[in-house]
Amino acid sequence: MPKSNVRKKKVYTPPAELRPTQATTTKKPSPVWVPALAVSLIVVGIAWLVTFYLSQGAYPVNSWRYWNLAVGFSAMVAALGVLSKWR
């Protein structure tokens, strides 16, 4: 049985205007405080919510009532925003 010919594909090279420049390829790593801040915001948010639930709304701030939930969840959402800057 004869063997079929194998086609060779050309190596794709993107056009010059689409090639990444040297400035975009060399990104600096993020500072140490970025993941540290994100982890601390997550821990503070969870601690705030756990304290609110375990104290049956009396702590951390009694006069805020259910706004304590917004504070805890917004701390964790802020941590997501900080983590989006992490490289």
Backbone hydrogen bonds, N-H to C=O, Kabsch-Sander energy under -0.5 kcal/mol:
donor,donor_aa,acceptor,acceptor_aa,energy
7,R,5,N,-0.5
9,K,7,R,-0.5
18,L,15,P,-1.2
19,R,15,P,-1.0
25,T,21,T,-1.3
26,T,22,Q,-1.2
27,K,25,T,-1.0
34,V,31,P,-1.1
36,A,32,V,-1.4
37,L,33,W,-2.7
38,A,34,V,-2.1
39,V,35,P,-2.5
40,S,36,A,-2.2
41,L,37,L,-2.4
42,I,38,A,-2.0
43,V,39,V,-2.5
44,V,40,S,-2.6
45,G,41,L,-2.4
46,I,42,I,-2.4
47,A,43,V,-2.7
48,W,44,V,-2.5
49,L,45,G,-2.1
50,V,46,I,-2.7
51,T,47,A,-2.5
52,F,48,W,-2.1
53,Y,49,L,-2.5
54,L,50,V,-2.8
55,S,51,T,-1.9
56,Q,53,Y,-1.1
57,G,52,F,-2.5
58,A,55,S,-1.2
64,W,61,V,-0.8
65,R,62,N,-1.0
67,W,64,W,-2.5
68,N,65,R,-1.3
69,L,66,Y,-1.0
70,A,66,Y,-0.7
71,V,67,W,-1.9
72,G,68,N,-2.1
73,F,69,L,-2.6
74,S,70,A,-2.3
75,A,71,V,-1.6
76,M,72,G,-1.4
77,V,73,F,-2.1
78,A,74,S,-2.3
79,A,75,A,-1.5
80,L,76,M,-1.4
81,G,77,V,-1.8
82,V,78,A,-2.2
83,L,79,A,-2.5
84,S,80,L,-1.2
85,K,82,V,-1.4
86,W,83,L,-1.1
